[in-house]
Amino acid sequence: MNSENKPALAAAAQAALGRLAKNCPGLKWATVATKDGAEVASHGVGADEKLSVMTGTMHALADGIVGEAELGTCHDIILAADRGRIVILGLRGAASELVLAAMTSPQTSLGLLLNCCNTASKEIGAMLEAQPA
């Protein structure tokens, strides 16, 4: 990822997270971070840099487990808790250095959350692919 693209990436990620919030009822927070935990953009109450670091680290750990199990690479992590759900998606293509994480209330369906997060990740990836190398 070119350092000149960082402001455009942050703006595109912030816009994608805004649309994610609009389209996913019950969304409490969402973040886009690098796999080493640097926050790119965030949305919602409670989204802070600690969550970015933790989601990047968790995805890296899960990717290591998946690799050791000879299953390829980790794409998605789903966490279900008493008071909500969190999904962590490893972005693909030009955005493969990034993760997107989102948390919803328990009333939000997992399918809706995954669909909305996949749409947001594709938007971010499309922006990066359109950027000159």
Helices and strands as residue ranges (DSSP letters): G 3-5, H 6-23, E 27-34, E 39-44, H 49-68, E 76-81, E 84-90, G 93-95, E 98-104, H 110-130
